[in-house]
Amino acid sequence: MARTSNIFARVEPGIKEQAEEVLDQLGIPMSNAIGMFLRQVVLQRGIPFEMKLPASTPIAMGSLTKEQFDSEINKGLSDIKAGKVHTADFIEEEMKRDFGV
């Protein structure tokens, strides 16, 4: 049997439980999953998945002050005056792609 080392990590309980549920369905013990992750770090010479900031989310109208709301409306009106307009179908596709809505 190969020698092993212990790793102690602090994770949010909810994330740990969710990961355990998925790993149980796959039949993979948590320690094996962590070992696989570390092997991939070595093989990839870095984190084995893309890391990027989440996509920005649309502005929630209810969270804006009156001044912020007016500013957003004025930006929209300026865009219309400048001819920067799109069809509703185009906007719907953009929203689906960017925000999953």
Contact map, one row per residue, 1 for C-alpha under 8 A:
11100000000000000000000000000000000000000000000000000000000000000000000000000000000000000000000000000
11110000000000000000000000000000000000000000000000000000000000000000000000000000000000000000000000000
11111000000000000000000000000000000000000000000000000000000000000000000000000000000000000000000000000
01111100000000000000000000000000000000000000000000000000000000000000000000000000000000000000000000000
00111110000000000000000000000000000000000000000000000000000000000000000000000000000000000000000000000
00011111000000000000000000000000000000000000000000000000000000000000000000000000000000000000000000000
00001111100000000000000000000000000000000000000000000000000000000000000000000000000000000000000000000
00000111110000000000000000000000000000000000000000000000000000000000000000000000000000000000000000000
00000011111000000000000000000000000000000000000000000000000000000000000000000000000000000000000000000
00000001111100000000000000000000000000000000000000000000000000000000000000000000000000000000000000000
00000000111110110000000000000000000000000000000000000000000000000000000000000000000000000000000000000
00000000011111110000000000000000000000000000000000000000000000000000000000000000000000000000000000000
00000000001111111000000000000000000000000000000000000000000000000000000000000000000000000000000000000
00000000000111111100000000000000000000000000000000000000000000000000000000000000000000000000000000000
00000000001111111110000000000000000000000000000000000000000000000000000000000000000000000000000000000
00000000001111111111000000000000000000000000000000000000000000000000000000000000000000000000000000000
00000000000011111111100000000000000000000000000000000000000000000000000000000000000000000000000000000
00000000000001111111110000000000000000000000000000000000000000000000000000000000000000000000000000000
00000000000000111111111000000000000000000000000000000000000000000000000000000000000000000000000000000
00000000000000011111111100000100000000000000000000000000000000000000000000000000000000000000000000000
00000000000000001111111110000000000000000000000000000000000000000000000000000000000000000000000000000
00000000000000000111111111000000000000000000000000000000000000000000000000000000000000000000000000000
00000000000000000011111111111100100000000000000000000000000000000000000000000000000000000000000000000
00000000000000000001111111111000000000000000000000000000000000000000000000000000000000000000000000000
00000000000000000000111111110000000000000000000000000000000000000000000000000000000000000000000000000
00000000000000000000011111110000000000000000000000000000000000000000000000000000000000000000000000000
00000000000000000000001111111000000000000000000000000000000000000000000000000000000000000000000000000
00000000000000000000001111111101100000000000000000000000000000000000000000000000000000000000000000000
00000000000000000000001100111111100000000000000000000000000000000000000000000000000000000000000000000
00000000000000000001001000011111110000000000000000000000000000000000000000000000000000000000000000000
00000000000000000000000000001111111000000000000000000000000000000000000000000000000000000000000000000
00000000000000000000000000011111111100000000000000000000000000000000000000000000000000000000000000000
00000000000000000000001000011111111110000000000000000000000000000000000000000000000000000000000000000
00000000000000000000000000000111111111000000000000000000000000000000000000000000000000000000000000000
00000000000000000000000000000011111111100000000000000000000000000000000000000000000000000000000000000
00000000000000000000000000000001111111110000000000000000000000000000000000000000000000000000000000000
00000000000000000000000000000000111111111000000100000000000000000000000000000000000000000000000000000
00000000000000000000000000000000011111111100000000000000000000000000000000000000000000000000000000000
00000000000000000000000000000000001111111110000000000000000000000000000000000000000000000000000000000
00000000000000000000000000000000000111111111101100000000000000000000000000000000000000000000000000000
00000000000000000000000000000000000011111111111100000000000000000000000000000000000000000000000000000
00000000000000000000000000000000000001111111110000000000000000000000000000000000000000000000000000000
00000000000000000000000000000000000000111111110000000000000000000000000000000000000000000000000000000
00000000000000000000000000000000000000011111111100000000000000000000000000000000000000000000000000000
00000000000000000000000000000000000000011111111000000000000000000000000000000000000000000000000000000
00000000000000000000000000000000000000001111111100000000000000000000000000000000000000000000000000000
00000000000000000000000000000000000000011001111111000000000000000000000000000000000000000000000000000
00000000000000000000000000000000000010011001011111000000000000000000000000000000000000000000000000000
00000000000000000000000000000000000000000000001111100000000000000000000000000000000000000000000000000
00000000000000000000000000000000000000000000001111110000000000000000000000000000000000000000000000000
00000000000000000000000000000000000000000000000011111000000000000000000000000000000000000000000000000
00000000000000000000000000000000000000000000000001111100000000000000000000000000000000000000000000000
00000000000000000000000000000000000000000000000000111110000000000000000000000000000000000000000000000
00000000000000000000000000000000000000000000000000011111000000000000000000000000000000000000000000000
00000000000000000000000000000000000000000000000000001111100000000000000000000000000000000000000001100
00000000000000000000000000000000000000000000000000000111110000000000000000000000000000000000000000100
00000000000000000000000000000000000000000000000000000011111000000000000000000000000000000000000000100
00000000000000000000000000000000000000000000000000000001111100000000000000000000000000000000000000100
00000000000000000000000000000000000000000000000000000000111110100000000000000000000000000000000000000
00000000000000000000000000000000000000000000000000000000011111110000000000000000000000000000000000000
00000000000000000000000000000000000000000000000000000000001111110000100000000000000000000000000000000
00000000000000000000000000000000000000000000000000000000000111110000000000000000000000000000000000000
00000000000000000000000000000000000000000000000000000000001111111000000000000000000000000000000000000
00000000000000000000000000000000000000000000000000000000000111111111100000000000000000000000000000000
00000000000000000000000000000000000000000000000000000000000000111111100000000000000000000000000000000
00000000000000000000000000000000000000000000000000000000000000011111110000000000000000000000000000000
00000000000000000000000000000000000000000000000000000000000000011111111000000000000000000000000000000
00000000000000000000000000000000000000000000000000000000000000011111111100000000000000000000000000000
00000000000000000000000000000000000000000000000000000000000010011111111110000000000000000000000000000
00000000000000000000000000000000000000000000000000000000000000000111111111000000000000000000000000000
00000000000000000000000000000000000000000000000000000000000000000011111111100000000000000000000000000
00000000000000000000000000000000000000000000000000000000000000000001111111110000000000000000000000000
00000000000000000000000000000000000000000000000000000000000000000000111111111000000000000000000000000
00000000000000000000000000000000000000000000000000000000000000000000011111111100000000000000000000000
00000000000000000000000000000000000000000000000000000000000000000000001111111110000000000000000000000
00000000000000000000000000000000000000000000000000000000000000000000000111111111000000000000000000000
00000000000000000000000000000000000000000000000000000000000000000000000011111111100000000000000000000
00000000000000000000000000000000000000000000000000000000000000000000000001111111110000000000000000000
00000000000000000000000000000000000000000000000000000000000000000000000000111111111110000000000000000
00000000000000000000000000000000000000000000000000000000000000000000000000011111111110000000000000000
00000000000000000000000000000000000000000000000000000000000000000000000000001111111100000000000000000
00000000000000000000000000000000000000000000000000000000000000000000000000000111111100000000000000000
00000000000000000000000000000000000000000000000000000000000000000000000000000011111110000000000000000
00000000000000000000000000000000000000000000000000000000000000000000000000000011111111000000000000000
00000000000000000000000000000000000000000000000000000000000000000000000000000011001111100000000000000
00000000000000000000000000000000000000000000000000000000000000000000000000000000000111110110000000000
00000000000000000000000000000000000000000000000000000000000000000000000000000000000011111110000000000
00000000000000000000000000000000000000000000000000000000000000000000000000000000000001111111000000000
00000000000000000000000000000000000000000000000000000000000000000000000000000000000000111111100000000
00000000000000000000000000000000000000000000000000000000000000000000000000000000000001111111110000000
00000000000000000000000000000000000000000000000000000000000000000000000000000000000001111111111000000
00000000000000000000000000000000000000000000000000000000000000000000000000000000000000011111111100000
00000000000000000000000000000000000000000000000000000000000000000000000000000000000000001111111110000
00000000000000000000000000000000000000000000000000000000000000000000000000000000000000000111111111000
00000000000000000000000000000000000000000000000000000000000000000000000000000000000000000011111111111
00000000000000000000000000000000000000000000000000000000000000000000000000000000000000000001111111111
00000000000000000000000000000000000000000000000000000000000000000000000000000000000000000000111111111
00000000000000000000000000000000000000000000000000000010000000000000000000000000000000000000011111110
00000000000000000000000000000000000000000000000000000011110000000000000000000000000000000000001111111
00000000000000000000000000000000000000000000000000000000000000000000000000000000000000000000001111111
00000000000000000000000000000000000000000000000000000000000000000000000000000000000000000000001110111
